[in-house]
Amino acid sequence: NYAIFQAWWKKINHAAASLGPMITGKTLRAMTLLGLGYLILAELALRFARFDAISTFVWPASALLTAWLQDHPPRRWLPPLAACALASIVGTGLWGHGWQAAPGLALAQLAEPALAALMLRQLAQNNDHPDSLGWLWRFLCVAAVAAPMLGAALGTLYGHVFADSPLSPTFRNMYISHALGLVIFLPCFTTLFRNGASFGALLSNPQKLASSAAFLVVMAAVAGIAFNNGAMPLLFLPILVLAASIVWAEPVTQTLMYIVLTVIGCISVAHGNTPLAQTHLPMAQQMQYLQIYLAATVLCIMPIAGAVQRLHLLLSQLRESEARYRLLADNSTDIIMSTDAQGIIRFVSPSVLQLAQYHPAELIGQPAQMFIAPDHRQR
């Protein structure tokens, strides 16, 4: 028994030692902000987007936690899960179904982002590009099917136990809200987390800041016109603006533009100014149709953004490779020459001046056969 106790004691000490480096001042501040963000998003959903006693129109809090978890190894998940669990307990206790239901509902709410993050990390290991249809299909299977089904099933169970909510309608409403929440907001939070440094650089660069502000103003104007015009179908215009911004705007700016589109859309639907108001549907269904529109916008933009980002990466790698090649050629003691398909010289290293008494500029555009003896040119 003593040997078993000693073995378990060593395991506990090893676990505590492994957790020690994670609980630093920087980590504590980051987890505090993450927990506050989770609490604010949950409170906003419960206050302004409540569908019924247990579910809401949309649930963006899971997307925030999933975005953080998917970029960190599972061994570092304990602090963010604990911070968001505390935020969920506080939110449920203050604005939900009371403190008695809070711990179990917190576990149900955290299971969804944990499963989504695990599956997305596995998806990232397949080395699929975000612009491929295979990647998009697997992303939908994770964000729109598997993870929200788990969260909706656990949430429905606790809702039935503590609030006596009906099983089928509650599951349907929770599944739709959680699936749309992940599809709509997960790309946004992922972009913000992965481009935090570029966001700071954007704020410190007046030219980039002015360009981003112009894009945001254009998106606000186009979204306002598209959502508040019941005479003509103009909801495709914001999608075109987002697609155009992919070429010229930073990823952070694109995310902010999408957030502007979402906010203006929600305000317009709430005031009954959109074309959806002409359908005379209940406000809950109008909000769900708006979320479907926003999700479709994300799914249209993501492959284009992935292709453009990969093109930028390839161009950057090409410039680096060319710079390394030029550095090698400029410092080589041998003559390095590059010709086109017709044998015309397009590049020659500076060493040709020392070895052949030709200036490199004199040889550009000349046939390479000039360096070959006439008797050997036909070989």
N, C-alpha and C positions, 0 to 999 in steps of 0.2 A: 504493500500500500504506500509506503514511504517513497519507493522508487517511482510509482505512478504519479504521486503528488509532486515529486521533484521534476519529473518530465513535463507535467502540465505547468509548473511554475516557470520553467525555462521557456516554454512556448509563450506564456503571458509576457514575460520580460522581453522576448524577441519581438512580439507584436507591439508592445509599448515603445521599444526602441525604433521600430520602423515607422510608427506614427509620429515620433518626436520631430523629425525634419519637416513634416507636413504642417505642424502647428507653429508656424512662424508669424511674425507680426504682419508681413505682407499677405500671407495666406489668410490670416484672421480678418484683415480688412476686406480682402476680396470676397470671402465667404459671407461677411456681414452685408456687403453690397448685393451679393447674389440673393441672399435670403430676403433682404428688403425689396428687391425687384420682384421676387416670386410673390411676396405678400401683397405688393401694390397691384400686380397684375391679377392676382386672385380676388382681391377686394373690388377692383374695377369690374371684373366679370360678374361677381355676385351682386354688385350694386346696380350696374347699368345694363347687364345683359342676361338677367335671370330669365330662364325659360319657364321653369316651374319650381317646385319646392326643393328639388335636388339637383337640377341641371341648368346650364346656361346656354346662350346662343353660341358662344365660342369660349375656348379655354386656352389662352396663350401662355399660361404659367408653365405648362409642361414643355413647351417649345424652348423657353428660356433655359430650363435645367438641362434638357437634351442637348442643346447647342454647346453648353459647357462640358458636359460629360463626354461627348463624342470626341473631343480633342485632347482628352487626358486618359492615361491608363487607368484601369479599374482599381488599382491599388491606391489611387488618389481620390477615390470617389466618396470616401467616408465623410470628410468635412462638408462638401457641398450638399450631400444627402441629408446630413444632420441639420444644416442651416435651413434647407428648404422644408424639412420635416417640422422643425420648430415654427417656421412661417405658416405652414399649412395648419398646424394645431391652433396657432393664434387666430388665423383667419376663420377656421371652422368654429372655434369657441366664441368669437366675437360676433361674426356675421352669418354663421352657418347654423348647424344643428346642435350646437352646444358642446361643452367640454367633454361630455361622456363619449360622444361619437368621434371626437377629434383624432385620437391616436390611430384608431383603425382606418379612418378615412385618409389619414396622412400616408399610411402604408400603401393604401390602394392608389393614391395619386402619384406616389413616387415609383411604383412598379412600372408605370407606363413609360416615363422618360428613361428609366434604367434599361428596360428592354429595347427601346428605340435606339439608345446610344450603343448598346452591345451589337445590335444588328447593323447599324450604320458603320461602326468600326470594322466589322467583318466585311461590309460592302467596300470600304475604302481599301482593304487589303487585296481586293481583286484587281486593283490598278485600272479600273474602268474610268474613262474620262466623263466628267459631268455632262458633256454634250452628246453622249451616246444614248441611243434609245434603250439599250439594256440597262444602263445605270438609272435612267429615269423610271423604268418599269420597276426595278428593285427598290428604288426610293419610295415609290407609291405603295408597294407591298408593305414596306416598313411603316411609313408615316400615315398612310390612309387605311391600312387593314390591320396588321398584326398588333402594333402597340396600342392604338386606340380601342381595339376590341378588348384587350386585357384591362385597360383602365376603365372602360365602360362596364365590363362585367363585374369587376370588383366594386366600383362605385355604385352600381345598381344593387348589388347584394347588401352593402351597408345602408343604402337609402331605403331598401325594403325593411331592413331590421330596425333602424332607428327612426325612420319617418313614415313607415308604412306606405311607401310609394309603389305604384304598380310596376311590375317587372318589365313588361314589353315596351310600353311607351318611354319609360325611364331609360332603358337600355338604348333605344333608338335615338332619343334626344342626346344622351351623353356620347354615344358613338359618333354621331354627326358633328357635334361641337368639338370633340377632342380630335377627330380626324382633320377637320377643317383648320383647327388651331395649329396643328403640327404642319400641315401643308402650307398654310399661309405665312406663319411666323417663324418657323424653323430656319428657312433660308436667310431671313432678315437677321436674326440673332447670331447665326453662324457667321455671316459676313461681318457684323459688328465686332464679334469676339476675335476673329482672325485678322481684322484690319484695324485694330486699335492704334497701332503705331502710325499708320497712314492717316488716321483721323486727326491725331495730334499734328502731323505734318501739314495736313490740310488747313488747320486753324492758324498755323504759323506762316502760311504762304498767302499773302494778300491776293495774288492773281488767281490761285486755285480756289480760294475762298469766294472771290467774286464770281468765278465761273460756276461753282456749286450753287451759290445763291441764285444765279440766273436760271439754272436748271430747275431749282425748287419753285421759283416763281412761275416758270412756264408750266410745270406740272400742276401747280395749284390752279392756274387759270384754265388750263385744258380740262382738269377734273371738274372744276366748278361748272364749266359750260356743259360738259358731257352729262353730269348727273342732274343738273337743274334744267334740262331741256326736254320737255315731254313731247315736242312736236316731231323731232327727228332722232333717229337712232345714232347716237354719237359715242356710245360707250367703247368703241374700238379706238378712239383717238388717244386715250391715256396709254393703251398698249403700244401704239406706234411711238409715242414720246419715250416710253421706257426702252423700247428696242433701239431707238436712235441714240439714247444716252449711253448705251453700252459701248459705243465706239469712242466717245469723247469724254465721258464722265468717269470719275473714280468709283470703285465698287461701293464705298461708303455713301457717296452721293446718290447712287442708284437705290440703295436701301432707304435712304431718307426720302427720296422721291416716292417710293412705294408706300412708305408710312404716311406721307402727305395724301396720297391717293386713298389709302384706307380711312384716314380720319375724315376727309371730305365726303367720302362715300357714306360713312356711318352717320355723319351729321345730316346729310341730305336725305337719307332714308328716314331718319328719326323725325324730320320736319315734313315728310311727305312731299318732297319736291322732285323725286325721281320718276322715271317712267314706270317703276314698279307700283307707284301709288295709283295708277290708272287701272291696275288689276283688282283693286279693292280687297287684296289679301290681308290677313292679320299681320301686324307688325313683326311678329316672330318669323313668319314665313318670308316676309320681305328681307329681313336680316339674313336669313339662311341663303336666299338667292343672291344677296350681295356677297356673302362669303364664298359661294360657288364661283361667282365672277372673279373675285380676288384670287381664289385658288387656281382658276384657269389662267389668269394673268401670270401667276408665278410659274406655272408649268410651261407656258409659252416662252417666257423670258429665260428660264434657267438653261435650256440647251444652247440658246444663242450666246448667253453670257459665258458659258463654259467654253464654247468654241472660240470666242474672241479672246478670252484669257489664255487659252492654250496657244493661240496664234501669237499673242504678245510674248509669252514665255519662249516660244520657238525663235522669235525674232531676237529676243534678248540673248539666248544661247548662241545664235548665229553671230551676233555682234561680238560676244566674248570669244568665240572660236576664231573669228577673223582677226581680233586684236592679238590673240596668242600667236596665230600664224604669222602676222606681220612682225611681231616682236622677234620671232625666231628667224624670219627671213632677213630682217634688217641687221641682225647681229651675226649672221652666218658668214663663214669665210669661203663658202662655196657659192657658186652662182645658182640661184633658184629662179626658175622662170615658169610663168603660167601663160598658156596660149588658148585660143578658142578652137572651135572645130575646124576652121580653115587654116590653122597654123599661124595666126597673127598674134604677136606678143601683146598680152594685156597687163602683165606684171613682170618685173625683173628686179632682183634684189640689188641693193647698193654695192655689193661686192664686185659687180661687173665692171665698175670703174677702175678698181685696182687690178683685176685679173685680165680684163680685155680692153681697157682704155676706152670704154664707151660710157657715156653718161646714161643713167637709166631713162631719162626723159626722151633721149634720142631714139631709143629702141621701141618705145610704146607705139603700137600701130604698124610696126615693121614685120615682115615674114621671118619666122624663126629659122628658115633655111639659110639665112645669111651667115649663120655660124657653122654651117656644114660645108665641107670642101666640095667644090663642083663635081669631082669624080665620084662622090659618095651620095649625092642627093637622090639618085634614082633607086637606091637600095631600100 
